[in-house]
């Protein structure tokens, strides 16, 4: 099986994409990948609705997959799908605990209505990763203020297992994360989510990336960049 890909550059700031969608209509694709950012993520949804292109045949990258990207498009966004590297909604024990112990005691500095949204949940995961790194640094170097090199070591030696994720009440919210000197990503699995008109709904299990293929291209590009800039790559043991 084969397929054809056509790339269309979006002129910044991406507020007017009518000419691009005329090209899309002429090309008549089976799918459209929404690889934009900010307000230019929203405009394709309006144009797709105007031209009758089905939103459930549009797949956005994760930076076009927040409430801020779809709510401004109104009904035009319904059915649209995007990738995301974490779960959505409030159906996670850690979210329930935050709502109870933070907002329930009047200590929240954001509206509780944001809890469960894409960016809010992403912030919770960032907090988990940072806290687990600090915990690991304390275990390695002692319980005391930690420096930059110690924090770097911890961030490069994380192993947040599924068991630990369940302990934290984040099962389904995040995927296991294992980093190293050579691999700062530590995972890469994504889920597909779909906008039902009111909220994001996860509609897939975790999907693993083509790591071998992508990593080879990254290594090649990085090596060329280092050569061009006269950089000596760091040696990871």
C-alpha positions as CSV (number, residue, x, y, z in Angstrom):
1,X,0.0,0.0,0.0
2,X,1.3,3.5,-0.8
3,X,0.2,7.0,-0.3
4,X,1.0,10.5,-1.5
5,X,1.7,13.5,0.8
6,X,1.3,17.1,-0.2
7,X,2.8,19.8,2.1
8,X,1.2,23.2,2.2
9,X,3.1,26.0,4.0
10,X,0.9,28.3,6.1
11,X,2.0,32.0,5.9
12,X,2.2,33.6,9.3
13,X,0.3,34.4,11.4
14,X,-2.1,31.9,9.8
15,X,-5.3,34.0,10.1
16,X,-6.2,33.7,6.4
17,X,-6.0,30.1,5.0
18,X,-8.6,30.3,2.3
19,X,-6.1,30.0,-0.6
20,X,-4.6,26.9,1.1
21,X,-8.0,25.2,1.4
22,X,-8.7,25.9,-2.2
23,X,-5.6,23.8,-2.9
24,X,-6.7,21.2,-0.5
25,X,-10.1,20.9,-2.2
26,X,-8.3,20.5,-5.6
27,X,-6.0,17.8,-4.1
28,X,-9.0,16.1,-2.5
29,X,-7.1,14.3,0.2
30,X,-8.4,11.4,2.4
31,X,-6.8,13.1,5.4
32,X,-5.5,16.5,6.5
33,X,-2.8,16.8,9.1
34,X,-3.2,20.1,11.1
35,X,0.4,20.9,11.8
36,X,0.1,24.5,13.0
37,X,0.5,26.4,16.2
38,X,-1.6,28.9,18.1
39,X,-4.4,30.7,16.3
40,X,-3.4,29.0,13.0
41,X,-4.5,25.7,14.6
42,X,-8.1,27.0,14.8
43,X,-8.5,28.5,11.3
44,X,-8.3,25.2,9.4
45,X,-11.3,23.9,11.4
46,X,-13.4,26.9,10.2
47,X,-12.2,26.5,6.6
48,X,-12.8,22.7,6.6
49,X,-16.4,23.3,7.8
50,X,-16.9,26.0,5.1
51,X,-15.7,23.6,2.4
52,X,-17.5,20.6,3.8
53,X,-14.3,18.6,4.6
54,X,-15.1,16.2,7.4
55,X,-13.4,17.1,10.7
56,X,-13.1,13.4,11.7
57,X,-10.7,13.2,8.7
58,X,-8.4,15.9,10.2
59,X,-5.7,14.9,12.6
60,X,-3.8,17.5,14.5
61,X,-0.4,17.4,16.1
62,X,-0.3,17.7,19.9
63,X,0.3,21.5,19.8
64,X,-3.0,21.8,18.0
65,X,-4.9,19.8,20.5
66,X,-6.0,21.9,23.4
67,X,-9.3,23.5,24.4
68,X,-7.9,26.8,23.3
69,X,-7.5,25.5,19.8
70,X,-11.1,24.1,19.3
71,X,-13.4,26.2,21.5
72,X,-13.0,29.4,19.3
73,X,-14.0,27.3,16.2
74,X,-17.4,26.5,17.8
75,X,-19.4,23.8,16.0
76,X,-16.8,23.6,13.3
77,X,-14.4,21.7,15.6
78,X,-16.7,18.8,16.4
79,X,-15.2,15.5,15.4
80,X,-11.7,16.8,15.0
81,X,-8.9,14.6,16.3
82,X,-5.4,15.2,17.6
83,X,-2.5,13.4,19.1
84,X,-1.7,13.9,22.8
85,X,0.9,12.4,25.0
86,X,-1.3,12.2,28.1
87,X,-4.9,11.5,29.1
88,X,-7.6,14.1,29.3
89,X,-10.5,14.9,31.7
90,X,-10.7,14.5,35.5
91,X,-11.1,10.8,35.8
92,X,-7.8,10.3,37.5
93,X,-7.2,10.0,41.3
94,X,-4.4,12.6,41.3
95,X,-6.8,15.1,39.8
96,X,-9.5,14.3,42.3
97,X,-7.0,14.8,45.1
98,X,-5.8,18.1,43.7
99,X,-9.4,19.3,43.5
100,X,-10.1,18.2,47.0
101,X,-6.9,19.3,48.8
102,X,-6.1,22.4,46.8
103,X,-9.3,23.9,45.6
104,X,-11.3,22.4,48.4
105,X,-9.2,24.4,50.9
106,X,-9.3,27.6,48.8
107,X,-5.7,27.4,47.7
108,X,-6.1,27.1,44.0
109,X,-4.6,30.0,41.9
110,X,-6.5,29.0,38.8
111,X,-10.2,28.4,38.1
112,X,-11.2,24.9,39.1
113,X,-13.0,24.7,35.8
114,X,-9.6,24.3,34.1
115,X,-8.8,21.1,36.0
116,X,-8.9,18.2,33.5
117,X,-8.2,20.4,30.5
118,X,-5.3,19.6,28.3
119,X,-2.9,22.2,29.5
120,X,-3.8,21.7,33.1
121,X,-3.2,18.0,32.9
122,X,0.0,18.6,31.1
123,X,1.1,20.9,34.0
124,X,0.3,18.1,36.5
125,X,2.5,15.7,34.6
126,X,5.3,18.3,34.5
127,X,4.9,18.6,38.2
128,X,5.2,14.8,38.6
129,X,8.3,14.6,36.5
130,X,10.0,17.5,38.3
131,X,9.1,16.1,41.7
132,X,10.3,12.6,40.9
133,X,13.5,14.0,39.6
134,X,14.1,16.0,42.9
135,X,13.2,12.8,44.9
136,X,15.8,10.8,42.8
137,X,18.4,13.5,43.3
138,X,17.9,13.5,47.0
139,X,18.2,9.7,47.1
140,X,21.5,9.9,45.1
141,X,23.1,13.0,46.6
142,X,21.4,13.4,50.0
143,X,18.5,15.5,51.2
144,X,19.7,19.0,50.7
145,X,19.4,21.8,48.2
146,X,20.4,20.4,44.8
147,X,22.4,22.1,42.1
148,X,22.0,22.1,38.3
149,X,24.4,19.2,37.6
150,X,22.6,17.1,40.2
151,X,19.2,17.9,38.8
152,X,20.5,17.1,35.3
153,X,21.7,13.7,36.5
154,X,18.3,13.0,38.0
155,X,16.4,14.1,34.8
156,X,18.7,11.7,32.8
157,X,18.1,8.8,35.1
158,X,14.4,8.8,35.6
159,X,12.4,5.6,35.7
160,X,8.8,6.4,36.4
161,X,7.3,2.9,36.1
162,X,3.7,2.0,35.6
163,X,3.6,0.8,39.2
164,X,4.9,4.2,40.4
165,X,2.4,6.0,38.2
166,X,-0.4,4.0,39.8
167,X,0.9,4.9,43.2
168,X,0.7,8.6,42.2
169,X,-2.9,8.2,41.1
170,X,-1.9,9.0,37.5
171,X,-2.7,5.7,35.8
172,X,-3.9,6.5,32.3
173,X,-2.9,10.1,32.6
174,X,0.8,9.5,31.7
175,X,2.8,6.8,30.1
176,X,5.9,5.2,31.8
177,X,9.0,7.4,31.5
178,X,12.6,6.2,31.4
179,X,15.3,8.6,30.5
180,X,19.0,8.4,29.9
181,X,21.9,10.5,28.8
182,X,21.2,9.5,25.2
183,X,17.4,9.7,25.5
184,X,15.9,12.8,27.0
185,X,12.4,11.9,25.7
186,X,12.1,8.7,27.6
187,X,9.0,7.4,25.9
188,X,7.2,9.0,23.0
189,X,3.8,7.1,23.2
190,X,0.7,9.1,22.2
191,X,-3.0,8.7,22.3
192,X,-5.6,10.0,19.9
193,X,-8.3,12.3,21.3
194,X,-11.4,13.6,19.7
195,X,-13.4,16.8,20.3
196,X,-17.1,15.9,20.9
197,X,-18.2,19.5,20.8
198,X,-17.8,20.0,24.5
199,X,-14.7,18.2,25.6
200,X,-11.8,16.0,24.5
201,X,-12.4,12.3,24.7
202,X,-9.5,9.7,24.4
203,X,-10.4,7.3,21.7
204,X,-7.3,5.1,21.4
205,X,-4.9,3.2,23.6
206,X,-1.2,4.3,23.8
207,X,0.5,4.2,20.3
208,X,4.2,3.6,20.1
209,X,6.3,5.7,17.7
210,X,8.6,4.4,15.0
211,X,11.5,5.1,17.3
212,X,14.2,3.3,15.2
213,X,13.3,5.2,12.0
214,X,12.9,8.6,13.7
215,X,16.0,8.3,15.9
216,X,18.2,7.5,13.0
217,X,17.1,10.7,11.3
218,X,17.6,12.7,14.5
219,X,21.1,11.3,14.9
220,X,22.0,12.1,11.3
221,X,20.6,15.7,11.6
222,X,22.3,16.3,14.9
223,X,25.7,15.0,13.7
224,X,25.5,17.4,10.6
225,X,24.6,20.3,12.9
226,X,27.4,19.6,15.2
227,X,29.8,19.4,12.3
228,X,28.6,22.6,10.8
229,X,28.8,24.5,14.1
230,X,32.1,23.0,15.2
231,X,30.4,21.4,18.3
232,X,32.0,18.3,19.9
233,X,29.1,16.0,20.8
234,X,28.7,14.9,24.4
235,X,29.8,11.4,25.1
236,X,27.1,9.4,26.9
237,X,28.3,6.4,28.9
